[in-house]
Amino acid sequence: MESMITNLGMHAVAAEIFLTCAICVILLVDVFLNDRLRWVTYALSLASLAGCAWMTLRYGVDERFLAFDGMFVGDAMGDLLKLFSYGTVAVTFIYSREYLQRRGLFKGEYFILGLVALLGIMVMVSAGNLLTVYLGVELLSLSLYAMIAFDRDSSIAAESAMKYFVLGAISSGMLLYGFSIVYGIAGTLQIDELALALREVGVSHLGLVFALVFIISGIAFKFGAVPFHMWVPDVYHGAPTPVTLFIGAAPKISSFVLAIRVLAEGLDSLVANWQDMLIVISVLSMALGNIVAIAQTNLKRMLAYSTISHVGFILLGILAGTTDGYQAAMYYTFAYVIMSVGSFGMILLLAREGFEADRIEDFRGLNRKSPWFAAMMLMFMFSTAGVPPFIGFWAKLEVIAAVLNVGLAWLAAAAVVFSVIGAFYYLRVVKVMYFDEPTDAVAIEAGGTLRTVLSVNGLAVLALGIAPSILIELCARALP
């Protein structure tokens, strides 16, 4: 759609302003709360997410517009991604509450850092300038570094945070260096203007090739794609499970929008160049993620390598370089987040004091303890493996169709092969739940709220698979 520059005033960033003010209020209130009243911080955090959703719906737009001298862009894609992010963070908070309470970690830091990370995602979603993109990246990254290490008594968490911080700083530097080269060549940081300027420069400019290498490296790291994946399994395993749940869900939305804003909108004239790079990264991610996951006995590490493989599938849609491909990548991102939140939610459901439930063998005999939640985990695993009629099947079908439409049949075939390989380790979890004897007779201790929301999460995986057009049409309207 044709962009138009308007003076819309502060309501253009109403949701961002509301969340910033809410974070300040929650931070101030939390200082005066003791552990018994910490539920107030939790409740205020959920209320803030509801307020952000109302603001986004209230000031939602149908046509693309620019505000604040082009630093902020408003469009249907941004509104949809923000609303989905609010829901994802809200579900993450709900799943995490009981786990944090049992381990003495029910502190305001988790919720405040989560909201600050969400603010970073919102900035990236509405970025109309490469500097705004970088601001959102750093706001999100710095929050995640602190979240991983917020359990001060865990040396493993501190080690994971340090590793993520060092590697993340390098990747951010690479991304910023790529942006600086592009600015030196094009003379602008505005994403819309950048697309026009680079067409005049020409795709054969040597400096653009160097810039693209650095930018793709930065984006691949944020995704956790091969060969920039080394932080993913260590961070997923070392961080407290609620933090792993958060990292495995909401930031994937930011990674997707980072690729769309920078590559699809700003560097669209270089599509042939970055398509070749993404093909290599995508194939390596699908291969390494699915193959190495087979050898894992820790469920969090298995899901970490599973994440790497799913990133490869998301990149399939992006590298297609077409509107259909971008829609498929967005749909896959939504599907993955829904499945990932549910899978980690099952770990939190079974966890109890002194028992993490983060090993595959901890799910042994779950069907005898709770047939309902064994069925929920089965749906999450089948959907993540791409088994019909669950949402994961349609997500993989959409991205494979996108690469077929641009003549990359061999890449589609590779995706199918790696999907079949990946099915093994998901089915292993199902086998353990239904065919192995339980290791103990302890009942599930989770409360009604967690049980209810997790059940809805599992049924959504099935319902959105039976009626995939609901989410597909939303993505089509957001990316016309």
Secondary structure, DSSP 8 states (H G I E B T S, - for coil): ---EE---GGGGGHHHHHHHHHHHHHHHHHHT--GGGTHHHHHHHHHHHHHHHHHHHHT--SS-EEETTTTEEE-HHHHHHHHHHHHHHHHHHHHHHHHHHHTT---HHHHHHHHHHHHHHHHHHTB-BHHHHHHHHHHHHHHHHHHHT--TT-HHHHHHHHHHHHHHHHHHHHHHHHHHHHHHHHS--BHHHHHHHHHHH-TT-HHHHHHHHHHHHHHHHHHT-TTS-THHHHHHHHS-HHHHHHHTTHHHHHHHHHHIIIIIIISGGGHHHHHHHHHHHHHHHHHHHHHHHTT--BHHHHHHHHHHHHHHHHHHHHHT-SHHHHHHHHHHHHHHHHHHHHHHHHHHHH-BTTB---BGGGGTTHHHH-HHHHHHHHHHHHHHHT-TTSHHHHHHHHHHHHHHHTT-HHHHHHHHHHHHHHHHHHHHHHHHHHHS--S--------HHHHHHHHHHHHHHHHHHHSTHHHHHHHHHH--
